[in-house]
Amino acid sequence: MGFDLKINGVVRNLDVPPDMPVLWILRDLLGLTGTKYGCGVAQCGACTVHLDGEPVRSCLLTVSAAAGHDITTIEAIAQTEAGAKVQQAWLDEEVIQCGYCQSGQIMAATALLQHIPNPTDADIDEAMAGNICRCGTYVRIRKAIRKAATHET
């Protein structure tokens, strides 16, 4: 069955089963490996992408549910003002340790700043809940989000 998916601004027609997760399409079919497989049950946040600007877990998002929507991955997030600021703040604050979760963290932080340009700590906590960092860089993540929000990058 064919589905049209708009990924990072490019429409792609894919002949895949309707229940195939978008994560597998990104990684296995399109070679967009920045989006990571973590838990497979939408609990860790490593596979976060934007669907029409909202952060979603691509490991459970089916191609049939994503068809007709705009999907943005970590590979294109810097094309947005908020995404570019978040990525620069991540570098400035040396957030990354192992880096595995960081794509999902950046996608969640960017969505937050696109919706709430000057978030409170409570806003940050709510937006980042469910994005797990095994290395425990949460303090640097919060600092980077604050930096991106205050436009100090």
Secondary structure, DSSP 8 states (H G I E B T S, - for coil): -EEEEEETTEEEEEE--TT-BHHHIIIIIS--TTS----SSSSS-TTEEEETTEEEETTT-BHHHHTTSEEE-TTTGGGSHHHHHHHHHHHHTT--SS-TTHHHHHHHHHHHHHH-SS--HHHHHHHHTT---TT--HHHHHHHHHHHHTT--
